[in-house]
């Protein structure tokens, strides 16, 4: 099997969408299993192995957000990509906070959809080891040596800047909501200090980007949060 394809569970109550996605993604080498309702999808996740789930946010019965939350409890490492609609930023944040790894907005471009799914599958096959060095483009982060380098030259970061960059790079390619970033890096009592987070992001960009005003590594997901580019 292509290492960037995999076994995908499509969860959508509209049969026409499921059939269309089955045909399209099948042509790109993905193996597809379908579920029309959240209850069916949860049963499948408990009994079968999937490389990723493509889950519609709006469904009858158990809604997509709750399905995502229950899937995440049942299978902590399973990549979940949510299908959302235009203008639903609050719902996107809700989905990410419920455990979704990524989202894609309808109507979507085929290239974007396949790229997001392949990235999710690829991340799922990489061991989760906090001490493993991460290299993306010209940026190297080595947790074991508490070292960051750009093009082989050391970059000085404060401890909290290092921790924030490590979290973002360890989740490269995934949009991380502002509140989740704050709570994950600073602690559960944080979550609303948006300007505080922006200041740290700005400081890190100055240190790792060629042009902090036009970043290519540390990207902003409008109204959502931040995403470290998976490849540059």
Order of alpha helices (4+ residues) and beta strands (2+ residues): beta-alpha-beta-alpha-beta-alpha-beta-alpha-beta-alpha-beta-beta-beta-beta-alpha-beta-alpha-alpha-beta-beta
